[in-house]
Amino acid sequence: MTVTEQVITVAMVVLGTMATRFLPFLIFSGSGKAPVYVRYLGRLLPSAVFAMLCVYSLKDTSVLSGSHGLPELFAILFIIVLHLWRRQMLLSIAGGTICYMLLVQFVFS
């Protein structure tokens, strides 16, 4: 990739990111409330993203070899307890990731 192509690529990524960040404010700024469908998606999508993250994380787990999926199981249980206790999605994701990484690096290595 030449320098010109790199500059164009970075510019397009910046433009795309800015458009997706600012466009909703431009579209919905005049009316007081967002449409019902947009509010529905805002309520539904965080849980859907979390579910997709769980499925993606567990797709290659083998219960027939190695640690038999125990680090994953313990991390999932930790996430459930942490989420029920604090009800913070970001804390649950970060805490579960840290728990899993510590289990894999130090306990099940």
Biopython code that builds the backbone (N, CA, C, O; Angstrom):
import numpy as np
from Bio.PDB.StructureBuilder import StructureBuilder

atoms = [
    (1, "MET", "N", (0.852, -1.167, 0.000)),
    (1, "MET", "CA", (0.000, 0.000, 0.000)),
    (1, "MET", "C", (0.900, 1.233, 0.000)),
    (1, "MET", "O", (1.812, 1.349, 0.818)),
    (2, "THR", "N", (0.637, 2.127, -0.905)),
    (2, "THR", "CA", (1.427, 3.354, -0.964)),
    (2, "THR", "C", (0.973, 4.318, 0.130)),
    (2, "THR", "O", (-0.052, 4.110, 0.779)),
    (3, "VAL", "N", (1.751, 5.363, 0.316)),
    (3, "VAL", "CA", (1.412, 6.355, 1.335)),
    (3, "VAL", "C", (0.085, 7.028, 0.994)),
    (3, "VAL", "O", (-0.731, 7.281, 1.880)),
    (4, "THR", "N", (-0.130, 7.313, -0.274)),
    (4, "THR", "CA", (-1.393, 7.937, -0.692)),
    (4, "THR", "C", (-2.577, 7.035, -0.374)),
    (4, "THR", "O", (-3.595, 7.505, 0.134)),
    (5, "GLU", "N", (-2.453, 5.757, -0.664)),
    (5, "GLU", "CA", (-3.535, 4.812, -0.349)),
    (5, "GLU", "C", (-3.767, 4.714, 1.150)),
    (5, "GLU", "O", (-4.908, 4.588, 1.594)),
    (6, "GLN", "N", (-2.690, 4.769, 1.939)),
    (6, "GLN", "CA", (-2.831, 4.724, 3.386)),
    (6, "GLN", "C", (-3.562, 5.961, 3.906)),
    (6, "GLN", "O", (-4.425, 5.858, 4.778)),
    (7, "VAL", "N", (-3.214, 7.125, 3.371)),
    (7, "VAL", "CA", (-3.869, 8.367, 3.794)),
    (7, "VAL", "C", (-5.348, 8.329, 3.419)),
    (7, "VAL", "O", (-6.197, 8.733, 4.214)),
    (8, "ILE", "N", (-5.664, 7.851, 2.223)),
    (8, "ILE", "CA", (-7.054, 7.760, 1.783)),
    (8, "ILE", "C", (-7.816, 6.775, 2.669)),
    (8, "ILE", "O", (-8.953, 7.044, 3.056)),
    (9, "THR", "N", (-7.200, 5.641, 2.992)),
    (9, "THR", "CA", (-7.849, 4.647, 3.840)),
    (9, "THR", "C", (-8.143, 5.213, 5.226)),
    (9, "THR", "O", (-9.249, 5.052, 5.741)),
    (10, "VAL", "N", (-7.164, 5.871, 5.827)),
    (10, "VAL", "CA", (-7.366, 6.466, 7.149)),
    (10, "VAL", "C", (-8.446, 7.537, 7.088)),
    (10, "VAL", "O", (-9.289, 7.621, 7.981)),
    (11, "ALA", "N", (-8.425, 8.358, 6.040)),
    (11, "ALA", "CA", (-9.438, 9.411, 5.898)),
    (11, "ALA", "C", (-10.838, 8.813, 5.765)),
    (11, "ALA", "O", (-11.787, 9.338, 6.347)),
    (12, "MET", "N", (-10.976, 7.740, 5.020)),
    (12, "MET", "CA", (-12.286, 7.113, 4.852)),
    (12, "MET", "C", (-12.767, 6.486, 6.167)),
    (12, "MET", "O", (-13.954, 6.553, 6.484)),
    (13, "VAL", "N", (-11.861, 5.886, 6.923)),
    (13, "VAL", "CA", (-12.243, 5.309, 8.212)),
    (13, "VAL", "C", (-12.673, 6.412, 9.172)),
    (13, "VAL", "O", (-13.666, 6.260, 9.884)),
    (14, "VAL", "N", (-11.939, 7.515, 9.200)),
    (14, "VAL", "CA", (-12.306, 8.640, 10.058)),
    (14, "VAL", "C", (-13.655, 9.208, 9.635)),
    (14, "VAL", "O", (-14.498, 9.493, 10.485)),
    (15, "LEU", "N", (-13.869, 9.375, 8.343)),
    (15, "LEU", "CA", (-15.142, 9.896, 7.839)),
    (15, "LEU", "C", (-16.301, 8.961, 8.186)),
    (15, "LEU", "O", (-17.363, 9.418, 8.609)),
    (16, "GLY", "N", (-16.101, 7.662, 8.008)),
    (16, "GLY", "CA", (-17.146, 6.696, 8.350)),
    (16, "GLY", "C", (-17.453, 6.694, 9.833)),
    (16, "GLY", "O", (-18.618, 6.616, 10.224)),
    (17, "THR", "N", (-16.427, 6.777, 10.664)),
    (17, "THR", "CA", (-16.631, 6.802, 12.109)),
    (17, "THR", "C", (-17.365, 8.065, 12.530)),
    (17, "THR", "O", (-18.298, 8.006, 13.331)),
    (18, "MET", "N", (-16.952, 9.196, 11.999)),
    (18, "MET", "CA", (-17.606, 10.459, 12.352)),
    (18, "MET", "C", (-19.060, 10.471, 11.879)),
    (18, "MET", "O", (-19.940, 10.969, 12.580)),
    (19, "ALA", "N", (-19.309, 9.923, 10.692)),
    (19, "ALA", "CA", (-20.681, 9.905, 10.169)),
    (19, "ALA", "C", (-21.589, 9.061, 11.057)),
    (19, "ALA", "O", (-22.718, 9.455, 11.348)),
    (20, "THR", "N", (-21.097, 7.904, 11.486)),
    (20, "THR", "CA", (-21.950, 7.057, 12.336)),
    (20, "THR", "C", (-22.124, 7.640, 13.735)),
    (20, "THR", "O", (-23.111, 7.337, 14.406)),
    (21, "ARG", "N", (-21.198, 8.459, 14.179)),
    (21, "ARG", "CA", (-21.326, 9.092, 15.495)),
    (21, "ARG", "C", (-22.259, 10.303, 15.458)),
    (21, "ARG", "O", (-23.069, 10.486, 16.367)),
    (22, "PHE", "N", (-22.152, 11.126, 14.420)),
    (22, "PHE", "CA", (-22.881, 12.392, 14.380)),
    (22, "PHE", "C", (-24.225, 12.306, 13.675)),
    (22, "PHE", "O", (-25.111, 13.112, 13.957)),
    (23, "LEU", "N", (-24.403, 11.358, 12.770)),
    (23, "LEU", "CA", (-25.634, 11.264, 11.989)),
    (23, "LEU", "C", (-26.893, 11.107, 12.840)),
    (23, "LEU", "O", (-27.887, 11.774, 12.554)),
    (24, "PRO", "N", (-26.901, 10.266, 13.865)),
    (24, "PRO", "CA", (-28.118, 10.168, 14.689)),
    (24, "PRO", "C", (-28.505, 11.490, 15.340)),
    (24, "PRO", "O", (-29.692, 11.795, 15.457)),
    (25, "PHE", "N", (-27.519, 12.279, 15.766)),
    (25, "PHE", "CA", (-27.829, 13.568, 16.382)),
    (25, "PHE", "C", (-28.404, 14.543, 15.362)),
    (25, "PHE", "O", (-29.263, 15.361, 15.691)),
    (26, "LEU", "N", (-27.932, 14.453, 14.137)),
    (26, "LEU", "CA", (-28.465, 15.328, 13.088)),
    (26, "LEU", "C", (-29.867, 14.909, 12.674)),
    (26, "LEU", "O", (-30.713, 15.761, 12.404)),
    (27, "ILE", "N", (-30.122, 13.611, 12.622)),
    (27, "ILE", "CA", (-31.427, 13.109, 12.191)),
    (27, "ILE", "C", (-32.495, 13.355, 13.255)),
    (27, "ILE", "O", (-33.605, 13.779, 12.933)),
    (28, "PHE", "N", (-32.166, 13.092, 14.523)),
    (28, "PHE", "CA", (-33.165, 13.148, 15.585)),
    (28, "PHE", "C", (-33.109, 14.409, 16.443)),
    (28, "PHE", "O", (-33.752, 14.463, 17.491)),
    (29, "SER", "N", (-32.367, 15.406, 16.026)),
    (29, "SER", "CA", (-32.235, 16.604, 16.872)),
    (29, "SER", "C", (-33.501, 17.455, 16.885)),
    (29, "SER", "O", (-33.801, 18.076, 17.905)),
    (30, "GLY", "N", (-34.251, 17.503, 15.789)),
    (30, "GLY", "CA", (-35.442, 18.341, 15.725)),
    (30, "GLY", "C", (-36.590, 17.823, 16.567)),
    (30, "GLY", "O", (-37.273, 18.595, 17.239)),
    (31, "SER", "N", (-36.802, 16.528, 16.533)),
    (31, "SER", "CA", (-37.900, 15.965, 17.306)),
    (31, "SER", "C", (-37.429, 15.669, 18.731)),
    (31, "SER", "O", (-36.250, 15.403, 18.965)),
    (32, "GLY", "N", (-38.351, 15.719, 19.661)),
    (32, "GLY", "CA", (-38.009, 15.517, 21.064)),
    (32, "GLY", "C", (-37.603, 14.102, 21.394)),
    (32, "GLY", "O", (-36.699, 13.898, 22.204)),
    (33, "LYS", "N", (-38.249, 13.109, 20.788)),
    (33, "LYS", "CA", (-37.982, 11.711, 21.106)),
    (33, "LYS", "C", (-37.606, 10.954, 19.843)),
    (33, "LYS", "O", (-38.016, 11.292, 18.732)),
    (34, "ALA", "N", (-36.808, 9.919, 20.061)),
    (34, "ALA", "CA", (-36.463, 9.039, 18.941)),
    (34, "ALA", "C", (-37.676, 8.169, 18.617)),
    (34, "ALA", "O", (-38.521, 7.940, 19.482)),
    (35, "PRO", "N", (-37.768, 7.684, 17.380)),
    (35, "PRO", "CA", (-38.879, 6.792, 17.021)),
    (35, "PRO", "C", (-38.912, 5.544, 17.895)),
    (35, "PRO", "O", (-37.905, 5.158, 18.489)),
    (36, "VAL", "N", (-40.066, 4.930, 17.961)),
    (36, "VAL", "CA", (-40.267, 3.750, 18.803)),
    (36, "VAL", "C", (-39.294, 2.638, 18.419)),
    (36, "VAL", "O", (-38.733, 1.978, 19.294)),
    (37, "TYR", "N", (-39.092, 2.428, 17.130)),
    (37, "TYR", "CA", (-38.204, 1.365, 16.667)),
    (37, "TYR", "C", (-36.765, 1.611, 17.140)),
    (37, "TYR", "O", (-36.085, 0.668, 17.544)),
    (38, "VAL", "N", (-36.304, 2.836, 17.097)),
    (38, "VAL", "CA", (-34.946, 3.156, 17.533)),
    (38, "VAL", "C", (-34.812, 2.940, 19.039)),
    (38, "VAL", "O", (-33.793, 2.426, 19.499)),
    (39, "ARG", "N", (-35.819, 3.322, 19.802)),
    (39, "ARG", "CA", (-35.789, 3.079, 21.246)),
    (39, "ARG", "C", (-35.805, 1.582, 21.548)),
    (39, "ARG", "O", (-35.135, 1.121, 22.472)),
    (40, "TYR", "N", (-36.583, 0.820, 20.756)),
    (40, "TYR", "CA", (-36.623, -0.636, 20.909)),
    (40, "TYR", "C", (-35.236, -1.233, 20.658)),
    (40, "TYR", "O", (-34.778, -2.079, 21.426)),
    (41, "LEU", "N", (-34.569, -0.797, 19.589)),
    (41, "LEU", "CA", (-33.224, -1.298, 19.298)),
    (41, "LEU", "C", (-32.239, -0.904, 20.391)),
    (41, "LEU", "O", (-31.356, -1.688, 20.740)),
    (42, "GLY", "N", (-32.380, 0.296, 20.931)),
    (42, "GLY", "CA", (-31.509, 0.735, 22.010)),
    (42, "GLY", "C", (-31.672, -0.096, 23.267)),
    (42, "GLY", "O", (-30.726, -0.259, 24.037)),
    (43, "ARG", "N", (-32.858, -0.616, 23.476)),
    (43, "ARG", "CA", (-33.115, -1.469, 24.627)),
    (43, "ARG", "C", (-32.672, -2.907, 24.368)),
    (43, "ARG", "O", (-32.248, -3.599, 25.293)),
    (44, "LEU", "N", (-32.765, -3.359, 23.126)),
    (44, "LEU", "CA", (-32.516, -4.758, 22.783)),
    (44, "LEU", "C", (-31.051, -5.052, 22.441)),
    (44, "LEU", "O", (-30.531, -6.103, 22.816)),
    (45, "LEU", "N", (-30.392, -4.148, 21.743)),
    (45, "LEU", "CA", (-29.070, -4.447, 21.198)),
    (45, "LEU", "C", (-27.973, -4.706, 22.233)),
    (45, "LEU", "O", (-27.127, -5.563, 21.978)),
    (46, "PRO", "N", (-27.927, -4.030, 23.377)),
    (46, "PRO", "CA", (-26.851, -4.367, 24.321)),
    (46, "PRO", "C", (-26.880, -5.833, 24.751)),
    (46, "PRO", "O", (-25.828, -6.468, 24.837)),
    (47, "SER", "N", (-28.042, -6.369, 25.018)),
    (47, "SER", "CA", (-28.136, -7.786, 25.394)),
    (47, "SER", "C", (-27.785, -8.688, 24.226)),
    (47, "SER", "O", (-27.155, -9.730, 24.414)),
    (48, "ALA", "N", (-28.185, -8.301, 23.018)),
    (48, "ALA", "CA", (-27.867, -9.103, 21.835)),
    (48, "ALA", "C", (-26.360, -9.124, 21.578)),
    (48, "ALA", "O", (-25.812, -10.166, 21.218)),
    (49, "VAL", "N", (-25.696, -8.006, 21.755)),
    (49, "VAL", "CA", (-24.249, -7.946, 21.573)),
    (49, "VAL", "C", (-23.552, -8.811, 22.614)),
    (49, "VAL", "O", (-22.596, -9.518, 22.299)),
    (50, "PHE", "N", (-24.029, -8.755, 23.851)),
    (50, "PHE", "CA", (-23.452, -9.575, 24.920)),
    (50, "PHE", "C", (-23.642, -11.061, 24.615)),
    (50, "PHE", "O", (-22.732, -11.859, 24.840)),
    (51, "ALA", "N", (-24.811, -11.437, 24.109)),
    (51, "ALA", "CA", (-25.073, -12.839, 23.753)),
    (51, "ALA", "C", (-24.166, -13.290, 22.606)),
    (51, "ALA", "O", (-23.633, -14.399, 22.632)),
    (52, "MET", "N", (-23.992, -12.431, 21.603)),
    (52, "MET", "CA", (-23.094, -12.782, 20.492)),
    (52, "MET", "C", (-21.656, -12.924, 20.978)),
    (52, "MET", "O", (-20.927, -13.797, 20.506)),
    (53, "LEU", "N", (-21.242, -12.079, 21.912)),
    (53, "LEU", "CA", (-19.907, -12.181, 22.477)),
    (53, "LEU", "C", (-19.728, -13.507, 23.206)),
    (53, "LEU", "O", (-18.671, -14.130, 23.106)),
    (54, "CYS", "N", (-20.733, -13.937, 23.927)),
    (54, "CYS", "CA", (-20.677, -15.227, 24.636)),
    (54, "CYS", "C", (-20.578, -16.387, 23.653)),
    (54, "CYS", "O", (-19.753, -17.283, 23.830)),
    (55, "VAL", "N", (-21.404, -16.375, 22.629)),
    (55, "VAL", "CA", (-21.382, -17.454, 21.631)),
    (55, "VAL", "C", (-20.034, -17.489, 20.924)),
    (55, "VAL", "O", (-19.460, -18.560, 20.730)),
    (56, "TYR", "N", (-19.529, -16.321, 20.537)),
    (56, "TYR", "CA", (-18.238, -16.261, 19.848)),
    (56, "TYR", "C", (-17.112, -16.754, 20.761)),
    (56, "TYR", "O", (-16.196, -17.438, 20.305)),
    (57, "SER", "N", (-17.180, -16.412, 22.025)),
    (57, "SER", "CA", (-16.134, -16.815, 22.958)),
    (57, "SER", "C", (-16.138, -18.318, 23.210)),
    (57, "SER", "O", (-15.082, -18.905, 23.449)),
    (58, "LEU", "N", (-17.292, -18.939, 23.160)),
    (58, "LEU", "CA", (-17.400, -20.366, 23.484)),
    (58, "LEU", "C", (-17.388, -21.279, 22.268)),
    (58, "LEU", "O", (-17.436, -22.498, 22.428)),
    (59, "LYS", "N", (-17.324, -20.739, 21.074)),
    (59, "LYS", "CA", (-17.463, -21.564, 19.869)),
    (59, "LYS", "C", (-16.338, -22.589, 19.696)),
    (59, "LYS", "O", (-16.573, -23.650, 19.118)),
    (60, "ASP", "N", (-15.144, -22.309, 20.171)),
    (60, "ASP", "CA", (-14.021, -23.237, 20.006)),
    (60, "ASP", "C", (-13.676, -23.988, 21.285)),
    (60, "ASP", "O", (-12.619, -24.616, 21.362)),
    (61, "THR", "N", (-14.534, -23.936, 22.273)),
    (61, "THR", "CA", (-14.269, -24.628, 23.531)),
    (61, "THR", "C", (-14.451, -26.130, 23.344)),
    (61, "THR", "O", (-15.485, -26.592, 22.863)),
    (62, "SER", "N", (-13.436, -26.872, 23.731)),
    (62, "SER", "CA", (-13.492, -28.329, 23.622)),
    (62, "SER", "C", (-13.617, -28.927, 25.023)),
    (62, "SER", "O", (-12.735, -28.766, 25.866)),
    (63, "VAL", "N", (-14.716, -29.612, 25.245)),
    (63, "VAL", "CA", (-14.916, -30.244, 26.548)),
    (63, "VAL", "C", (-14.308, -31.644, 26.605)),
    (63, "VAL", "O", (-14.366, -32.309, 27.639)),
    (64, "LEU", "N", (-13.731, -32.086, 25.498)),
    (64, "LEU", "CA", (-13.159, -33.432, 25.443)),
    (64, "LEU", "C", (-11.639, -33.436, 25.554)),
    (64, "LEU", "O", (-11.030, -34.505, 25.545)),
    (65, "SER", "N", (-11.015, -32.272, 25.659)),
    (65, "SER", "CA", (-9.557, -32.240, 25.748)),
    (65, "SER", "C", (-9.109, -31.112, 26.663)),
    (65, "SER", "O", (-9.884, -30.217, 26.999)),
    (66, "GLY", "N", (-7.851, -31.173, 27.056)),
    (66, "GLY", "CA", (-7.258, -30.112, 27.865)),
    (66, "GLY", "C", (-7.938, -29.944, 29.202)),
    (66, "GLY", "O", (-8.105, -30.903, 29.956)),
    (67, "SER", "N", (-8.328, -28.724, 29.489)),
    (67, "SER", "CA", (-8.951, -28.425, 30.782)),
    (67, "SER", "C", (-10.453, -28.672, 30.758)),
    (67, "SER", "O", (-11.142, -28.350, 31.726)),
    (68, "HIS", "N", (-10.975, -29.238, 29.670)),
    (68, "HIS", "CA", (-12.383, -29.630, 29.551)),
    (68, "HIS", "C", (-13.347, -28.453, 29.698)),
    (68, "HIS", "O", (-14.481, -28.630, 30.143)),
    (69, "GLY", "N", (-12.901, -27.263, 29.328)),
    (69, "GLY", "CA", (-13.781, -26.096, 29.381)),
    (69, "GLY", "C", (-13.977, -25.523, 30.773)),
    (69, "GLY", "O", (-14.865, -24.695, 30.974)),
    (70, "LEU", "N", (-13.169, -25.944, 31.739)),
    (70, "LEU", "CA", (-13.335, -25.449, 33.109)),
    (70, "LEU", "C", (-13.044, -23.953, 33.255)),
    (70, "LEU", "O", (-13.778, -23.272, 33.971)),
    (71, "PRO", "N", (-11.996, -23.407, 32.604)),
    (71, "PRO", "CA", (-11.795, -21.959, 32.742)),
    (71, "PRO", "C", (-12.990, -21.167, 32.206)),
    (71, "PRO", "O", (-13.393, -20.160, 32.787)),
    (72, "GLU", "N", (-13.545, -21.636, 31.096)),
    (72, "GLU", "CA", (-14.701, -20.966, 30.516)),
    (72, "GLU", "C", (-15.902, -21.043, 31.458)),
    (72, "GLU", "O", (-16.606, -20.054, 31.661)),
    (73, "LEU", "N", (-16.124, -22.217, 32.025)),
    (73, "LEU", "CA", (-17.244, -22.405, 32.947)),
    (73, "LEU", "C", (-17.109, -21.516, 34.180)),
    (73, "LEU", "O", (-18.069, -20.862, 34.588)),
    (74, "PHE", "N", (-15.916, -21.492, 34.769)),
    (74, "PHE", "CA", (-15.701, -20.654, 35.952)),
    (74, "PHE", "C", (-15.845, -19.172, 35.610)),
    (74, "PHE", "O", (-16.408, -18.406, 36.392)),
    (75, "ALA", "N", (-15.337, -18.768, 34.443)),
    (75, "ALA", "CA", (-15.461, -17.364, 34.039)),
    (75, "ALA", "C", (-16.923, -16.991, 33.801)),
    (75, "ALA", "O", (-17.345, -15.889, 34.152)),
    (76, "ILE", "N", (-17.696, -17.896, 33.210)),
    (76, "ILE", "CA", (-19.122, -17.631, 32.985)),
    (76, "ILE", "C", (-19.851, -17.493, 34.325)),
    (76, "ILE", "O", (-20.664, -16.586, 34.502)),
    (77, "LEU", "N", (-19.563, -18.382, 35.254)),
    (77, "LEU", "CA", (-20.187, -18.284, 36.578)),
    (77, "LEU", "C", (-19.804, -16.977, 37.269)),
    (77, "LEU", "O", (-20.637, -16.346, 37.921)),
    (78, "PHE", "N", (-18.545, -16.576, 37.124)),
    (78, "PHE", "CA", (-18.093, -15.308, 37.692)),
    (78, "PHE", "C", (-18.833, -14.134, 37.057)),
    (78, "PHE", "O", (-19.236, -13.202, 37.753)),
    (79, "ILE", "N", (-19.011, -14.176, 35.744)),
    (79, "ILE", "CA", (-19.737, -13.113, 35.038)),
    (79, "ILE", "C", (-21.176, -13.034, 35.530)),
    (79, "ILE", "O", (-21.692, -11.943, 35.773)),
    (80, "ILE", "N", (-21.816, -14.170, 35.676)),
    (80, "ILE", "CA", (-23.213, -14.188, 36.131)),
    (80, "ILE", "C", (-23.333, -13.578, 37.521)),
    (80, "ILE", "O", (-24.201, -12.738, 37.761)),
    (81, "VAL", "N", (-22.459, -14.001, 38.443)),
    (81, "VAL", "CA", (-22.499, -13.466, 39.800)),
    (81, "VAL", "C", (-22.204, -11.972, 39.797)),
    (81, "VAL", "O", (-22.893, -11.197, 40.461)),
    (82, "LEU", "N", (-21.179, -11.569, 39.048)),
    (82, "LEU", "CA", (-20.803, -10.155, 38.983)),
    (82, "LEU", "C", (-21.923, -9.311, 38.394)),
    (82, "LEU", "O", (-22.196, -8.210, 38.872)),
    (83, "HIS", "N", (-22.567, -9.825, 37.359)),
    (83, "HIS", "CA", (-23.637, -9.052, 36.728)),
    (83, "HIS", "C", (-24.882, -8.974, 37.618)),
    (83, "HIS", "O", (-25.527, -7.928, 37.690)),
    (84, "LEU", "N", (-25.214, -10.057, 38.285)),
    (84, "LEU", "CA", (-26.362, -10.019, 39.196)),
    (84, "LEU", "C", (-26.103, -9.095, 40.380)),
    (84, "LEU", "O", (-27.028, -8.490, 40.923)),
    (85, "TRP", "N", (-24.836, -8.995, 40.774)),
    (85, "TRP", "CA", (-24.485, -8.145, 41.912)),
    (85, "TRP", "C", (-24.467, -6.670, 41.537)),
    (85, "TRP", "O", (-25.038, -5.852, 42.258)),
    (86, "ARG", "N", (-23.816, -6.304, 40.412)),
    (86, "ARG", "CA", (-23.626, -4.897, 40.078)),
    (86, "ARG", "C", (-24.515, -4.391, 38.937)),
    (86, "ARG", "O", (-24.758, -3.188, 38.840)),
    (87, "ARG", "N", (-25.002, -5.284, 38.076)),
    (87, "ARG", "CA", (-25.836, -4.907, 36.925)),
    (87, "ARG", "C", (-25.155, -3.868, 36.033)),
    (87, "ARG", "O", (-25.789, -2.916, 35.579)),
    (88, "GLN", "N", (-23.872, -4.059, 35.790)),
    (88, "GLN", "CA", (-23.078, -3.187, 34.930)),
    (88, "GLN", "C", (-22.490, -4.038, 33.803)),
    (88, "GLN", "O", (-21.634, -4.888, 34.045)),
    (89, "MET", "N", (-22.951, -3.806, 32.574)),
    (89, "MET", "CA", (-22.524, -4.625, 31.442)),
    (89, "MET", "C", (-21.014, -4.542, 31.215)),
    (89, "MET", "O", (-20.364, -5.570, 31.025)),
    (90, "LEU", "N", (-20.454, -3.342, 31.233)),
    (90, "LEU", "CA", (-19.026, -3.185, 30.982)),
    (90, "LEU", "C", (-18.194, -3.859, 32.075)),
    (90, "LEU", "O", (-17.179, -4.493, 31.785)),
    (91, "LEU", "N", (-18.619, -3.722, 33.306)),
    (91, "LEU", "CA", (-17.922, -4.384, 34.411)),
    (91, "LEU", "C", (-17.992, -5.899, 34.263)),
    (91, "LEU", "O", (-17.012, -6.594, 34.532)),
    (92, "SER", "N", (-19.131, -6.412, 33.840)),
    (92, "SER", "CA", (-19.284, -7.859, 33.649)),
    (92, "SER", "C", (-18.355, -8.367, 32.553)),
    (92, "SER", "O", (-17.709, -9.402, 32.712)),
    (93, "ILE", "N", (-18.291, -7.639, 31.446)),
    (93, "ILE", "CA", (-17.430, -8.062, 30.335)),
    (93, "ILE", "C", (-15.964, -7.995, 30.742)),
    (93, "ILE", "O", (-15.215, -8.949, 30.532)),
    (94, "ALA", "N", (-15.555, -6.869, 31.323)),
    (94, "ALA", "CA", (-14.152, -6.714, 31.721)),
    (94, "ALA", "C", (-13.793, -7.695, 32.830)),
    (94, "ALA", "O", (-12.732, -8.318, 32.780)),
    (95, "GLY", "N", (-14.650, -7.841, 33.818)),
    (95, "GLY", "CA", (-14.369, -8.764, 34.912)),
    (95, "GLY", "C", (-14.281, -10.205, 34.446)),
    (95, "GLY", "O", (-13.403, -10.950, 34.882)),
    (96, "GLY", "N", (-15.185, -10.601, 33.562)),
    (96, "GLY", "CA", (-15.143, -11.960, 33.023)),
    (96, "GLY", "C", (-13.903, -12.215, 32.196)),
    (96, "GLY", "O", (-13.310, -13.291, 32.272)),
    (97, "THR", "N", (-13.509, -11.232, 31.408)),
    (97, "THR", "CA", (-12.298, -11.371, 30.594)),
    (97, "THR", "C", (-11.070, -11.500, 31.483)),
    (97, "THR", "O", (-10.220, -12.361, 31.253)),
    (98, "ILE", "N", (-10.976, -10.650, 32.492)),
    (98, "ILE", "CA", (-9.831, -10.712, 33.405)),
    (98, "ILE", "C", (-9.819, -12.034, 34.164)),
    (98, "ILE", "O", (-8.768, -12.656, 34.315)),
    (99, "CYS", "N", (-10.976, -12.459, 34.639)),
    (99, "CYS", "CA", (-11.077, -13.737, 35.342)),
    (99, "CYS", "C", (-10.618, -14.882, 34.447)),
    (99, "CYS", "O", (-9.839, -15.732, 34.878)),
    (100, "TYR", "N", (-11.093, -14.910, 33.209)),
    (100, "TYR", "CA", (-10.723, -15.982, 32.283)),
    (100, "TYR", "C", (-9.223, -15.970, 32.001)),
    (100, "TYR", "O", (-8.576, -17.017, 31.999)),
    (101, "MET", "N", (-8.681, -14.783, 31.766)),
    (101, "MET", "CA", (-7.249, -14.699, 31.448)),
    (101, "MET", "C", (-6.403, -15.149, 32.639)),
    (101, "MET", "O", (-5.393, -15.828, 32.454)),
    (102, "LEU", "N", (-6.797, -14.785, 33.843)),
    (102, "LEU", "CA", (-6.060, -15.223, 35.027)),
    (102, "LEU", "C", (-6.161, -16.744, 35.197)),
    (102, "LEU", "O", (-5.173, -17.398, 35.533)),
    (103, "LEU", "N", (-7.335, -17.296, 34.970)),
    (103, "LEU", "CA", (-7.502, -18.747, 35.082)),
    (103, "LEU", "C", (-6.639, -19.487, 34.065)),
    (103, "LEU", "O", (-5.989, -20.478, 34.398)),
    (104, "VAL", "N", (-6.635, -19.003, 32.827)),
    (104, "VAL", "CA", (-5.879, -19.673, 31.768)),
    (104, "VAL", "C", (-4.370, -19.531, 32.007)),
    (104, "VAL", "O", (-3.616, -20.476, 31.775)),
    (105, "GLN", "N", (-3.932, -18.363, 32.465)),
    (105, "GLN", "CA", (-2.500, -18.124, 32.632)),
    (105, "GLN", "C", (-1.917, -18.777, 33.890)),
    (105, "GLN", "O", (-0.791, -19.273, 33.868)),
    (106, "PHE", "N", (-2.682, -18.775, 34.980)),
    (106, "PHE", "CA", (-2.092, -19.195, 36.245)),
    (106, "PHE", "C", (-2.667, -20.475, 36.842)),
    (106, "PHE", "O", (-1.950, -21.196, 37.536)),
    (107, "VAL", "N", (-3.926, -20.774, 36.596)),
    (107, "VAL", "CA", (-4.541, -21.939, 37.241)),
    (107, "VAL", "C", (-4.537, -23.153, 36.325)),
    (107, "VAL", "O", (-4.167, -24.248, 36.747)),
    (108, "PHE", "N", (-4.947, -22.965, 35.073)),
    (108, "PHE", "CA", (-5.089, -24.103, 34.156)),
    (108, "PHE", "C", (-3.986, -24.130, 33.110)),
    (108, "PHE", "O", (-4.224, -24.557, 31.980)),
    (109, "SER", "N", (-2.792, -23.688, 33.457)),
    (109, "SER", "CA", (-1.696, -23.676, 32.468)),
    (109, "SER", "C", (-0.881, -24.943, 32.505)),
    (109, "SER", "O", (0.071, -25.087, 31.739)),
]
sb = StructureBuilder()
sb.init_structure("model")
sb.init_model(0)
sb.init_chain("A")
sb.init_seg("    ")
for serial, (resi, resn, name, xyz) in enumerate(atoms, 1):
    if name == "N":
        sb.init_residue(resn, " ", resi, " ")
    sb.init_atom(name, np.array(xyz, "f"), 0.0, 1.0, " ", f" {name:<3s}", serial, name[0])
structure = sb.get_structure()
